[in-house]
Amino acid sequence: MGAIGQPVDRRDGPAKITGAARYAAEFTVPGVVHAVLVQSTIAAGSVVGIDTAAAMAMPGVLLVVTPDNALRLKQQKATAQTVAAPTLQDRSVSYSGQHVAVVVADTLDRALDAAAHVDVRYAPGAAVALMDQALDRATTPKQFRGGARPPDSRRGDPDAAFGFAPLQVAQRYATSVEHHNPMEPHATIARWDGDALTVWTATQGIGGAQKTLATLFGLEPERVRVICPFVGGGFGSKGNCWPPAILAAMAAKMVGRPVKLVLTRKQMYTSNGYRPRTIQTVRLGAHPDGTLTALRHDGVTQMSKGDFGEYSEPTGLASEMLYAVPNNAVSHRLVAVNQGFPTYMRAPGEAPGVFALESAMDELAYQAKLDPLELRLRNYADMDEHDDKPFSSKKLGECYARGAALFGWSKRSMAPRSMRDGRTLVGWGMATATYPMNRMPAKARVRLDAQGHVLVQTGSQDIGTGTYTVLAQVAAEALGIPVEQVRVELGDSSFPPAPVSGGSMTVASVGPAVLAACRKVRDAVLAAAAARWQPVTPEQLVLDRMVVTGPAGRVPAAELMPAGFVEAVGEAKPGDEKKHASLHSFGAQFCEVRVDPDLGEIRVSRFVGAFDAGRVMNAKTARSQAIGGIVYGIGMALLEETVVDRNLARIVNPNVSEYLLPVNADIPDIQTILLDDADAMSNPLGARGLGELPMVGAAAAVANAVFHATAKRVRELPIRIEDVMA
Ligand code: MOS
């Protein structure tokens, strides 16, 4: 049996649990000095003066960077996907916590102390704290999806169809600002050697960081080396090259020493994005039998003030294709507020968008007096009606059936408040999951030596998902080598380039590049064997466990490597599959909650997720992603909310004690089913990616279970005790 699919243990596990794995802040760079950020205490206005004399007079202080003395960067071009956040280039302030100065000293303690003595004077302006205060000022995105498509879409006439529909749902749903909260804070060490820059930085994309830093400092990309062998989680927050990394490089250049800048947990709430708040209106029209005639999904999401680019949370995209419905429209709007810059967070768009859609579907099920799963089946989309294309592969029906069977869904009684365990209210809810298949070009280098050891190098990164492990499995299977003999090196921009670890695309992008490199290596060995055995052709030969076997006999591969090794760089990129098909993953989420009828305490007591994400590359890391996604969804449903003071426009819970994250006691036994059905159109490995899909729909399944338990329909997340108390 090949290595792909096996539940291979995480290769980076031992290094992580013994502390041997080095994260960005942990590299030893001789002569390093320490930088500390000074952050704005106002949310709008400008800095009118910064007195640095007291700080500069303190022991060990080397430099205070302010908007007055900061290096002028080459203009960072904002795109729809990359926000060019403020980097001390002017005195304007657009949110509380914006960086207004950087103090550099010989020790961290001295830098912290001096930072407290930088005297910043402000001219405060009027701030819009919350999106809800400015909904009348919504604007249309200018660069939705990077300009790849318009922010609105329509087929048929949903408004007319809605008016005629015997069954109608029209409701407003809202989700809160959420922060990613990876365990590892953002950290950068920057060192200049002449005009060459090396940064050790916590990032999901070493290639993007290299390009951004090269652009800002006016360097050729080859002059910037980005190193990041381990990442302690990112969830989207480490996708862009954010200001702290840029400011560390700037300070290092100004002070002429290597500089280390590590964010505090509190600074993690103001320096690297967040999931924006959403307010969404979903309207569903249906025949009495529950079949949809109209679907309209209008989403408004929060954006930051200031001329720093645009990020739109694409709340409506799943609503375009998830169900069969002849009349459909979605729209996306933005409201600018004086908060930091939003960004993508695990399943951006789908996570809040499918919460709204699948809550509305549950409401329709009750109007139609239909089991919620039966309603989904009656509206099953056999093709992507938005793209007008067949799905490359869609096993959602099997997800529904197998998930429902494992959960025991058929035993559900329809009426709310009809299931109890003693005095505890029990509720069962379900929802659909979907996430698009993403892929980008990638390259990888593979070396096979005469002893049968394989080295894989690629400029990808393992953000905790299992990239090290899965790429080793790909190489092992392709070269017929035990997986233990494969070493994978990631996280160095001097390796062949690979895309950002985002959009659940790493396996689908980088895996095929490793496969291509392995095939080149194998073909070189086979060609050498064929040359020896003429007229035998390489196609007649097999390389397995370092032996080439063919009609003329067997030869050790080592004898075919005069240099002692064979090495190749492989490249893989998407073809035209998206011209012919719609490539999406799917899943079904089933949740049981228990609610105390007197206290309103909500406990998730069971969860089943069944997912079709194409081929499963590693049964263990895949299950881990599925569980992690569901946990993220439970957090979204019941706990997570960044609270902003409506007067000061300042985050009041920037810490992990008051920003509630799910802990073990909040999470029940989660059962997962992974269909493991290769999608031949998706890429040569047949895997569609699993990082984000399992989060989608999870929050709706919880909210729908809460309705079933309590008869309270809660349309704003997180659901609180007071929402379900009579
Ligand atoms: Mo993910 S939000 O694409 O890092």
Residues whose N, C-alpha, C, O or C-beta is under 5 A from the ligand:
A	BS01	MOS	F235 G236 Y344 M345 R346 A347 P348 S501 G502 G503 S504
